[in-house]
């Protein structure tokens, strides 16, 4: 295969259908994303069967759209990358099946990408990408992890949430407060109206001496606080809910900031990368940015459009792993559960 490569990336791990084309020399050529948030909002969370069916409807039109925006024919692609896992089995199978069919029809290599590696590498899509090595805080709907990243495929788990991920805690808190789905943006919007330090919530495992996290106890504290809120739609009732949302957001940010910078110091690192949907939270960005600057640490965030699941990160990861691509696409498989530690390093 040529030194440069143009890769189509396909992301269908959960409730976003993302398609993108990444060129190793020219960068991101085109990308498109369809989110199912409005469809799942009626149910207060992702319904796997509905997610899979919607991916089936969206994946081909989005692929055609991206190819047209890039001004390319499918035959000009060098490889096809898809999210192999982790994720919802049915949703993963939609993307994998389409990727396999496309790869076979074009006689192109097929690259199975780890979803979390895509998130870890997403800041490389920025104009000012971080250099290896760095510490990564991965905070998404299903994962809260701190990783030492020495290079592509060289990942060491430093700590993780022992129960609910930060994104799950946001979604559950949103439901307790009567807000919509997805919970992260809804809680953040209400928290913007809240006053600091009016409500005090615990910071679980803040002083545990390691890099593990826990958010289920924080959620339980929110349950207790919600029971004491005034009822109705009066201004004082809304303010009380906003104060609680602010307290929750502050508690999550305090834990993530403290754990992340402790991990950076432990590794003797100079760079911190934040990735995943919760990485879009503006309060977390502001607090981490300010504290990192105070300590002389460079902090990198993906663009907001690349914080949630997207095809661009899959196309990028696929392009970086194109040397390991399989020319035989018949071995396609998905891995709903797939530890990041099982990935092979790339020289």
Phi, psi and omega in degrees: 000149182295161180296326175262154182213146176243118190238134172269127179251138183232121181241118178217040187284335184214258187238022171230133173260114182237133177229138180206162175235125180238134178247131185296340180258324186254359177082206183285119183269324180193151175204152179215150184217135170241124178259143180263014187305317182296322180294318183279343182301326180300333184256356179075015180170175185285129173260109189306317182295318178295322179299314182299315181297322180291323175301320180300319181290329191264330195296318182290311177302322180292322178297317177297319180299315182293318178299319179294318180294328178278351181067039185235155166266152180302329181295343180277351178290149178263337181196161178242125178246145179216156176286114181272338180161176347286169180160193177284128187303311182297318179295317178300320182296329178297308180295320181294319180295317178295318180297317180296313180299318180294317180297318180293316183294329181263354185056050180243154177295153180244134183236116174274123186252138174283126184304318182288328174297322175303314178296316181302324184269353185302328176296344177291349177281349182285162177296329178244079184284151177284152174264152172287149357272164174204166171263137181241132170258112180256111183231104181229189181300325184244358185220138168226106186220150170245128185233142166269122184247107181269341181173184182295117181083000180254086187238133176237122179286122179265323181188161181204169176288134181274353179214247180293138169286164181300319180297321177297319179297321176298314182297318181290323177293320177301318180295319179297327181271003179074027181263176184274181176248141359287152190285328184305302179298325181293315179295318181297321180295317179290322180297333179298337178268353185276160179258138181290146171066012174284320176246137180248123178243156181291157173247085187301135175061019181299325182247033183284345179081004176230194184249014176280160183226163176210133180234358180291324177294325177295319177298319178297322177296325177293320177304314180296317182291323180297323180297339181262359182289146174293146181270164178100181183250014180294163184301322182291328178291318179294321180296322179295320178294320179294321179296322179291319177299319178296319180297319178296312181299319178297319181296315178298314181298318180301315181295312183295320180295312182297314182294319182296313183286332173294321178293321177299314180295319180299321182274353185064032184273162177246350186230139176236128177250134177243127184219160181104166187302321180292340176296348176278348183296122187292326180292319177298317179299315182294315183292316180294317180299316182292315182290323178295318179297320180298329182263004179075027180254134175277133179240137184236130175241144171293159169302152184304323182291344180252011177283315178281175181303137183201159180284335183298318182291329179286320177296319178297309180299321177296319180295323179288338179253016187297334179293339180260011183294149177266131177281345177257110184275001186288348183266022182305138177206159174243157182226087180305327174242125187205101179298135179298334182294344181277354180290143178277140177289156178244130182293000000 
